[in-house]
Amino acid sequence: MASGRQLAMRFRAVRVHEFGAPSVLKVEDSVSLPFDQLGAKHVLIRYRAAGVNPVETYQRSGVYAALPSLPYTPGKDGGGVVESVGADVTHVKPGDRVATFGSLTGSYAQYGVSDESTVIKIPDSMSFEQGASVGIPYTTAYRALFVKGAGAAGKTVLVHGASGGVGTAAVQLARLRGMTVLGTASTSEGRDLVTRLGAHRVFDHSKPGYTDEIMRATDNKGVDIIVENAAHINLGADAAMVAQNGRIVVVGSRGEVSIDPRNLMRKEAMVVGVMLFAATVQELADSARDLEDIFATSNVAPVVGETFAMNDAPRAHEAVIANAKAGKIVLALD
């Protein structure tokens, strides 16, 4: 087990002392971990990069349902190197290159602690910025497609909002498993990216009539699985496009929406939500190990949209909400 002295370092981190606009994100140069000794299943990581997710902007602004206690360091996703491990950790060791999707202390920092179940070994070919893009996007996409969506070879999946972090992950994982992949994106850059990642057809969801184009692409049978990143906008249209006995898997929403339930009833379709950390520890560990194998044996890899310096964390939060860049928004932590 790591000693208290080993964890008593000081390092740079982004801190939030009050909820509010992006400007409340402040870099501090002498931050310490909230405890001085690793738990038995804990992993201390020297982060090189942190992934920025929309949920972190909601928490920072104070509007999210579950808010952290002030002050805090944001972030769950990180890429870096294992510094030390707890007594019962068996899967990773000091010096391993890893990604995490469950930082317990906040990943917008040079050091942080994760439970072993949320740590994924990454290959040498994957950059730390890509490692920081693995966590929540890939585990969410994996859970949406295969745990809640019952995805399998031969099924058709629509990734609604396919050029973002979860979207690009879902496109790659679905294609790898032999599914027919349809995607949507509102910019030509995003559509080009989704095509390069393997989608069979890509549609402009800002274009009137795009849902009719999707239905024609399925011979009007509808889509077996819809991975929905913006349910507050699209759920009504999804209910009309889903196939008989299909599933709409909601991974993102920024508000309420009205739908016609009869579109679901006559097709006996299902709407299911995904909240990653509602999963059990064992489910998270199983997903992490499967993803680890995928990264080691295939060309599946995260797409980094834009990288910001730690001091530019406010701009990174603005960028992730503006959704102007395809791929994952990342903070460099060196």
C-alpha positions as CSV (number, residue, x, y, z in Angstrom):
1,M,0.0,0.0,0.0
2,A,1.2,3.5,-0.7
3,S,2.3,5.5,2.3
4,G,0.9,8.8,3.4
5,R,4.2,10.4,2.5
6,Q,3.8,9.2,-1.1
7,L,0.4,11.0,-1.4
8,A,1.4,14.2,0.3
9,M,2.6,15.9,-2.9
10,R,1.5,19.3,-4.1
11,F,0.5,19.9,-7.7
12,R,-1.4,22.1,-10.1
13,A,-5.2,21.6,-10.5
14,V,-8.3,23.4,-11.7
15,R,-10.5,24.3,-8.7
16,V,-14.1,25.5,-8.3
17,H,-14.9,27.5,-5.2
18,E,-18.3,28.8,-6.3
19,F,-20.8,27.7,-8.9
20,G,-21.3,29.9,-11.9
21,A,-20.0,30.9,-15.3
22,P,-16.9,29.2,-16.8
23,S,-14.8,32.0,-15.2
24,V,-15.1,30.2,-11.8
25,L,-12.6,27.6,-13.1
26,K,-9.3,28.7,-11.5
27,V,-5.9,27.1,-11.7
28,E,-4.1,26.6,-8.3
29,D,-0.5,25.7,-8.1
30,S,-0.3,24.0,-4.7
31,V,-3.2,21.5,-4.4
32,S,-3.1,18.3,-2.4
33,L,-5.2,15.1,-2.5
34,P,-8.1,15.0,0.0
35,F,-6.5,12.0,1.8
36,D,-3.0,10.9,2.5
37,Q,-3.2,7.1,1.8
38,L,-4.5,5.0,-1.0
39,G,-7.3,2.6,-0.4
40,A,-6.8,-1.1,-1.1
41,K,-8.3,-0.9,-4.6
42,H,-7.2,2.6,-5.5
43,V,-4.8,3.7,-8.2
44,L,-2.8,7.0,-8.1
45,I,-2.4,8.4,-11.6
46,R,-0.1,11.1,-12.9
47,Y,-2.5,12.7,-15.4
48,R,-1.1,14.1,-18.6
49,A,-4.5,15.1,-20.1
50,A,-8.1,15.3,-18.9
51,G,-11.3,14.9,-20.9
52,V,-13.9,17.6,-20.8
53,N,-17.6,16.4,-20.7
54,P,-20.8,18.4,-20.9
55,V,-21.9,17.2,-17.5
56,E,-19.0,19.0,-15.9
57,T,-20.3,22.3,-17.3
58,Y,-23.7,21.6,-15.7
59,Q,-22.1,20.9,-12.3
60,R,-19.9,23.9,-12.5
61,S,-22.9,26.2,-13.2
62,G,-24.8,24.7,-10.3
63,V,-27.8,23.5,-12.3
64,Y,-27.1,19.7,-12.2
65,A,-29.2,17.4,-10.0
66,A,-26.2,16.1,-8.0
67,L,-23.6,18.8,-7.2
68,P,-20.2,18.3,-5.7
69,S,-19.2,19.9,-2.4
70,L,-17.2,23.1,-2.7
71,P,-14.4,23.5,-3.4
72,Y,-13.7,20.7,-5.8
73,T,-11.6,19.7,-8.9
74,P,-13.8,18.8,-11.9
75,G,-13.4,15.9,-14.2
76,K,-13.8,12.1,-14.4
77,D,-11.8,11.3,-17.6
78,G,-8.0,11.3,-17.6
79,G,-5.1,9.8,-19.5
80,G,-1.7,9.3,-17.8
81,V,0.7,6.9,-16.0
82,V,0.2,4.9,-12.9
83,E,2.2,6.3,-10.0
84,S,1.3,3.8,-7.3
85,V,-1.4,1.3,-6.4
86,G,-3.3,0.1,-3.3
87,A,-2.5,-3.3,-1.7
88,D,-5.3,-5.2,-3.5
89,V,-4.8,-3.8,-7.0
90,T,-3.9,-6.5,-9.5
91,H,-4.8,-5.2,-12.9
92,V,-2.3,-2.3,-13.2
93,K,1.1,-1.5,-11.8
94,P,3.3,1.6,-11.5
95,G,4.5,2.8,-14.9
96,D,1.5,1.5,-16.9
97,R,-0.1,3.9,-19.4
98,V,-3.8,4.2,-18.5
99,A,-7.1,5.9,-19.0
100,T,-9.7,6.4,-16.3
101,F,-13.4,7.2,-16.4
102,G,-13.8,7.5,-12.7
103,S,-11.4,9.9,-11.1
104,L,-12.4,10.1,-7.4
105,T,-10.5,13.4,-6.9
106,G,-11.0,15.2,-10.2
107,S,-9.1,14.8,-13.4
108,Y,-8.4,18.5,-14.2
109,A,-5.3,18.0,-12.2
110,Q,-1.7,16.7,-12.5
111,Y,-2.5,13.9,-10.0
112,G,-5.6,12.0,-9.1
113,V,-7.0,8.7,-7.7
114,S,-9.4,6.2,-9.3
115,D,-10.9,2.9,-8.3
116,E,-9.2,0.0,-10.1
117,S,-12.6,-0.8,-11.8
118,T,-12.5,2.4,-13.8
119,V,-8.9,2.2,-15.0
120,I,-8.2,1.0,-18.5
121,K,-4.7,0.1,-19.8
122,I,-4.0,1.9,-23.2
123,P,-1.6,0.8,-25.9
124,D,1.6,2.7,-26.7
125,S,0.1,3.8,-30.0
126,M,-2.6,5.8,-28.1
127,S,-1.7,9.4,-27.0
128,F,-2.5,10.6,-23.5
129,E,-4.9,13.1,-25.1
130,Q,-6.7,10.1,-26.7
131,G,-6.6,8.3,-23.4
132,A,-8.3,11.2,-21.8
133,S,-11.0,10.8,-24.5
134,V,-11.7,7.1,-23.7
135,G,-13.4,7.3,-20.4
136,I,-17.0,8.5,-20.3
137,P,-17.5,8.5,-24.1
138,Y,-16.5,4.9,-24.7
139,T,-17.9,3.3,-21.6
140,T,-21.2,5.2,-22.2
141,A,-21.3,4.1,-25.9
142,Y,-20.4,0.6,-24.9
143,R,-23.2,0.4,-22.3
144,A,-25.7,2.1,-24.7
145,L,-25.0,-0.2,-27.6
146,F,-24.4,-3.6,-25.9
147,V,-25.8,-3.5,-22.4
148,K,-29.0,-1.5,-22.8
149,G,-29.4,-1.5,-26.6
150,A,-28.8,-5.3,-27.2
151,G,-26.6,-4.4,-30.2
152,A,-25.4,-7.3,-32.3
153,A,-24.1,-8.0,-35.8
154,G,-26.8,-7.4,-38.5
155,K,-28.8,-4.8,-36.6
156,T,-29.1,-1.2,-37.7
157,V,-28.1,1.6,-35.4
158,L,-28.6,5.3,-35.7
159,V,-26.1,7.5,-33.7
160,H,-28.0,10.8,-33.3
161,G,-25.2,13.3,-32.9
162,A,-22.4,11.1,-34.1
163,S,-19.5,13.6,-34.3
164,G,-19.1,14.2,-30.6
165,G,-17.2,12.2,-28.0
166,V,-19.9,9.5,-27.3
167,G,-21.0,9.6,-30.9
168,T,-17.7,8.9,-32.5
169,A,-17.2,6.1,-29.9
170,A,-20.6,4.5,-30.8
171,V,-19.9,4.6,-34.5
172,Q,-16.6,2.8,-34.1
173,L,-17.9,0.2,-31.7
174,A,-21.0,-0.5,-33.6
175,R,-19.1,-0.9,-36.9
176,L,-16.6,-3.2,-35.2
177,R,-19.4,-5.5,-34.1
178,G,-20.9,-5.8,-37.6
179,M,-23.8,-3.4,-37.3
180,T,-25.1,-1.2,-40.1
181,V,-24.3,2.3,-38.8
182,L,-26.2,5.5,-39.6
183,G,-25.1,8.7,-38.1
184,T,-26.1,12.4,-38.0
185,A,-24.1,15.6,-37.7
186,S,-24.9,19.2,-38.4
187,T,-21.6,20.3,-40.0
188,S,-19.8,19.1,-43.1
189,E,-16.6,18.5,-40.9
190,G,-18.6,16.4,-38.6
191,R,-20.2,14.3,-41.3
192,D,-16.8,13.8,-43.0
193,L,-15.4,12.5,-39.7
194,V,-18.3,10.2,-39.1
195,T,-17.9,8.7,-42.6
196,R,-14.2,8.2,-42.1
197,L,-14.9,6.3,-38.8
198,G,-17.0,3.8,-40.7
199,A,-20.6,4.9,-40.8
200,H,-22.5,3.5,-43.8
201,R,-24.6,6.6,-44.2
202,V,-24.5,10.1,-42.6
203,F,-27.2,12.7,-42.5
204,D,-27.5,16.4,-41.7
205,H,-29.8,16.6,-38.7
206,S,-30.2,20.4,-39.2
207,K,-31.7,19.8,-42.6
208,P,-35.5,19.7,-43.0
209,G,-36.7,16.2,-44.0
210,Y,-33.6,14.4,-42.8
211,T,-35.8,11.9,-40.9
212,D,-37.5,10.9,-44.1
213,E,-34.0,10.3,-45.7
214,I,-33.2,8.0,-42.7
215,M,-36.4,6.0,-43.1
216,R,-35.7,5.5,-46.9
217,A,-32.3,4.3,-46.0
218,T,-33.9,1.5,-43.9
219,D,-36.5,0.7,-46.6
220,N,-39.0,2.3,-44.2
221,K,-38.5,-0.4,-41.7
222,G,-37.0,2.0,-39.1
223,V,-33.9,1.7,-37.0
224,D,-33.3,-1.2,-34.5
225,I,-31.2,0.9,-32.1
226,I,-31.0,4.7,-31.7
227,V,-28.2,6.1,-29.6
228,E,-29.6,9.5,-28.6
229,N,-27.3,12.3,-27.5
230,A,-29.9,15.1,-27.5
231,A,-33.3,13.6,-26.4
232,H,-34.7,17.1,-25.5
233,I,-34.6,17.8,-29.3
234,N,-34.9,14.4,-31.0
235,L,-36.9,12.0,-28.9
236,G,-40.2,12.6,-30.7
237,A,-38.5,12.0,-34.1
238,D,-36.8,9.0,-32.7
239,A,-40.1,7.4,-31.7
240,A,-41.3,7.8,-35.2
241,M,-38.1,6.3,-36.7
242,V,-37.5,3.3,-34.4
243,A,-38.2,-0.1,-35.8
244,Q,-40.6,-2.8,-34.6
245,N,-39.3,-4.0,-31.2
246,G,-36.5,-1.4,-31.5
247,R,-34.8,0.5,-28.7
248,I,-34.1,4.2,-28.2
249,V,-31.2,4.6,-25.8
250,V,-31.0,8.0,-24.3
251,V,-27.4,9.0,-23.3
252,G,-27.9,12.8,-23.2
253,S,-30.6,15.4,-22.7
254,R,-30.7,19.0,-21.6
255,G,-34.4,19.4,-20.8
256,E,-37.9,18.1,-21.2
257,V,-39.5,16.9,-24.4
258,S,-43.0,16.0,-25.6
259,I,-43.6,12.8,-27.7
260,D,-46.5,10.8,-29.1
261,P,-46.4,7.5,-27.1
262,R,-48.5,5.8,-29.8
263,N,-45.4,5.7,-32.0
264,L,-43.8,3.5,-29.3
265,M,-46.9,1.5,-28.6
266,R,-47.7,0.3,-32.1
267,K,-44.1,-0.9,-32.5
268,E,-43.7,-2.2,-29.0
269,A,-40.5,-0.1,-28.9
270,M,-38.5,0.7,-25.8
271,V,-37.0,3.9,-24.5
272,V,-34.2,3.3,-22.0
273,G,-31.8,5.7,-20.3
274,V,-28.1,5.3,-19.6
275,M,-26.4,7.0,-16.7
276,L,-22.9,5.5,-16.6
277,F,-22.4,5.7,-12.8
278,A,-25.7,4.0,-12.1
279,A,-23.9,0.8,-13.2
280,T,-22.5,-1.6,-10.6
281,V,-18.8,-1.7,-9.9
282,Q,-18.7,-5.1,-11.6
283,E,-20.5,-3.8,-14.7
284,L,-18.0,-0.9,-14.9
285,A,-15.1,-3.3,-14.6
286,D,-16.4,-5.7,-17.2
287,S,-16.9,-2.8,-19.7
288,A,-13.4,-1.5,-18.9
289,R,-11.8,-4.9,-19.6
290,D,-13.8,-5.4,-22.9
291,L,-12.7,-1.9,-24.1
292,E,-9.1,-2.6,-23.1
293,D,-9.2,-5.7,-25.4
294,I,-10.8,-3.7,-28.2
295,F,-8.1,-1.0,-28.1
296,A,-5.4,-3.6,-28.0
297,T,-6.6,-5.7,-30.9
298,S,-8.3,-3.2,-33.3
299,N,-7.9,0.2,-34.9
300,V,-10.6,1.7,-32.7
301,A,-9.2,5.0,-31.2
302,P,-10.7,8.2,-29.8
303,V,-10.9,11.3,-31.9
304,V,-9.5,14.4,-30.2
305,G,-11.3,17.6,-31.3
306,E,-9.4,20.3,-29.6
307,T,-6.8,20.5,-26.8
308,F,-6.7,23.4,-24.4
309,A,-4.1,24.4,-21.8
310,M,-5.0,24.0,-18.1
311,N,-5.3,27.8,-17.8
312,D,-7.8,27.8,-20.7
313,A,-10.3,25.5,-18.8
314,P,-13.0,28.2,-19.1
315,R,-12.6,28.2,-22.9
316,A,-12.8,24.4,-22.9
317,H,-16.1,24.5,-21.1
318,E,-17.4,27.0,-23.6
319,A,-16.2,24.8,-26.5
320,V,-17.8,21.6,-25.2
321,I,-21.2,23.3,-25.0
322,A,-20.9,25.1,-28.3
323,N,-20.2,21.7,-29.9
324,A,-18.4,23.4,-32.7
325,K,-15.6,20.8,-33.0
326,A,-15.9,17.2,-33.9
327,G,-14.4,14.8,-31.4
328,K,-13.5,15.2,-27.7
329,I,-12.4,18.4,-26.0
330,V,-9.3,17.8,-23.9
331,L,-7.1,19.7,-21.3
332,A,-3.3,19.2,-21.5
333,L,-2.0,19.0,-17.9
334,D,1.8,19.2,-18.3
